[in-house]
């Protein structure tokens, strides 16, 4: 039986009363949002980002994790960002159920169905919740936006920018969009070839074995839109 609750009253414990069908959820300010599994292209972008970040994060002594992992802080009960980074001395810490406290860096990769959820709702949540830096990666528009702890865009990497990503938190990263978003066009070409009845050509795979194994799990694409509000039904 479906669980219904008044708007704004959802909390983490309520998730255990929902059907155990593999669906992922976020609770933001007491509202429930359904989070379907990412597509192969989405997971490939996450793998490309991790490939780029690993050398810098290792030098900084940082810890990093990827979704699905529950993150809890004020207003988030929980959320599941695509990439979570904890620097030494972070206010966040790993616990049995996920991460407690605002991480230092959160990264979200946009999908066509979740743009407002990540660009508006989560941007405001992360700013007021104490997240020090937030990146929005838009594979469709080929843009990476770096947002500081006030919710202000401090750097934007796009097709017209000089190569390099400036992060107040991590420092300057020598990277181009092609380094991070190479698989999206290839994945689109595979889909087009399939639609025309031609054999699919596998997209190049980033060399991050754990994430590739995770991407295998993520191949189930949920029918509902990513970031769709579940209760109440009005956006």
N, C-alpha and C positions, 0 to 999 in steps of 0.2 A: 504494500500500500504506500502511495506517495506521501511524503511528510510535508505538511503545509504549516507555515508559521507567519505571524504578522511581519510586515516589512520592518527591517532594521533590527531584528531580534535574533538573527542567526549567530551561532557561535561554534567553535571547533567541535565540541562534544556532539553537536547535532549531526555532524557528518557520519557518525557511526550508525545512525538510524536510516541512512539512505541506502538504496540497493547497492550491493557489492558487485557492480558490473564493470569495474575498471575505469569508470568516468572520473575525471579529476575535477576538483572544485576549488574556488577561492572564496574567501569571505572578506569583504571590504566594508568597514563601517556597518557591520551587521547585515549586509546584503549578500546573497548567495549568487555566485557566477559559475557557470559550467565551462570547463576548459578542455576541449577535445584534444586528442594527441596531435602533435605537429606532423606535417607532411615530411616526406623524404627531403625535399628541397630546404624546408625550414631547419631540419636537423643537420643538414650539410652546412648551412651557414653557421650554425652554432659550433660545429666542428672546426670550421675555418677560423672563427674568432678565438677559440681555445688554442689552436695552433699558433696564432699570432701572439697571444698573451702569455703562453707558458714561459718563455725565456725571461720576460720582465717579472712575472709573478714569482718565479724561482729566485731571482736576484733579490727581490724584496722580502722573501720569506713568507709570502702570502699563501693562504689556502683558497681553493676554488672548488665549487661543485656546480652541477647542472640539474635542471628539472628532470624528473619530478622530485622535488624536495620542499617540504613545508617550511616557510619562514614566518616567524611571529614577531610582531612589534605593534606599537600603538596603531589601531585601525586595521591591522592585518592579522586575521585569525583563521587561517593563514593565507598567504599568497605563495605562488610558485613561479618565481622569475626564471628566465631561461638560463642565466649564468649568475652565480653568487660568488663574490670575492670578499674574503676577510683578511685584512692586513694585520701585522703584529700590533698588539695593543687595542684591537677592535673592541667596540662595545657589544658586538655580537659574539655568540659562542655556539659551537655545535653541541646539541643535546640529543637524547634518544629519538625524539619525535621530529627533529629537523634542526633549525637554527633559531635561537632565541635572541632577540635584539636586532636593531637596524644594522645590516651589513654595510661595509664601506663602499662597495660598488655593486650595483645591480645592472644587468643588461637584458633588454627585451628585444627579440626579433619579431617584427611585425608580420602578420598575415593579413590577407585582404579582409577577413572577417573580424579582426580584433583591433583595428587601428585606433578607434576612439577609446577602447578599454586601456590600451597601453599609453597612448599619447596624451590623454586627458585625465582619466580616472586614476591610473597608477602614477602618473607624473605628480599629481597633487598629493596623493598618499605618501609617496616616497619623500617628497620635500618636507611635509609636516611631520613625518615619522622619524626623521633623523638620518636618513640614508645620505651619505656624503657625496656620492656621485651616481648618476644614472645615465646609461647610454641607450638610445633608441636606434636600432638598426633596421633600415627600411630596404629590403632587397628589391622591391618593385621600383622604387624611385632612385635606388642606388645612393643612399644617404646614410651617414652615421652622425648622429647628433649627440654631443656631450653636454650634460646638464649638471649644474652644481647643486649643492645642498639646499639652495634657496629656490630651486626650480627654474633657474635662469640658464638659457643656452649659452655656453661659453666657447664652443667650437662646433663647426659643422664641416664635415668632409663630404664633398659631392663631386660630380663629374667635372665641375669647373674649378675645383680647388687644387692648390699645390699638394703633392703627395705628403702624407704625414698627418698623424692624429695627435692633437694636443690635449692631454689630460692633466688637469691640476692635481689629481690624486696620484697618478702613476708616472707622470712625466711625458716627454715627447716619444711617440712611437713612429718609427720609420715604416710606414705601411701605406699601400694604395688600396683603392676599392677592389681592384682585381685580386689582391691578395686575400681578401676576406669573402668576396662574393663571386667566386668563379663558377660555382656549381649551379647557380640559379638559372642562367641562360641555357646551360647544357641540359638541365632537368626539363626546362620548357621545350627544348628541341626534341627530347625523348617523347614527351607527351604528344607533341605535334606529329612526330613520326608514327606513333601508335595510332593516332586518329586517322592517319592516311593509309593505315594498313601495312606500314613498313616495320621491319624489326626494330625494336628499341636499341639504341646505342647507350650503354651504361654511362652515367655521368662520372667524371673523375672523382675519386674519393679522397678526402683529406686523410693524412697519415696520423690519425689518432684512433688507435684500435679500440679503447674502451668506449669512445663516443660512437664509433661505428656499430659496435654491438648494441649500444643503447638505441641507435637509430633503427636497428632491425625491429626492436620492440615497438617503436613508435609508428610503424607502418600502418597500423589501424587508424584510419581517419574517421573521427566521430561525425555523425550526421549533423549535429547541431553546430552553430557558429561558435568559434573560439571567442571567449569573453562575453557570451550571451548571458544576460541577466535571467536567473531562474525564478527568483521569488522576491518581489512580485514580477510580473511579466512585462511591465511598462519600463522602458529604458529611462 
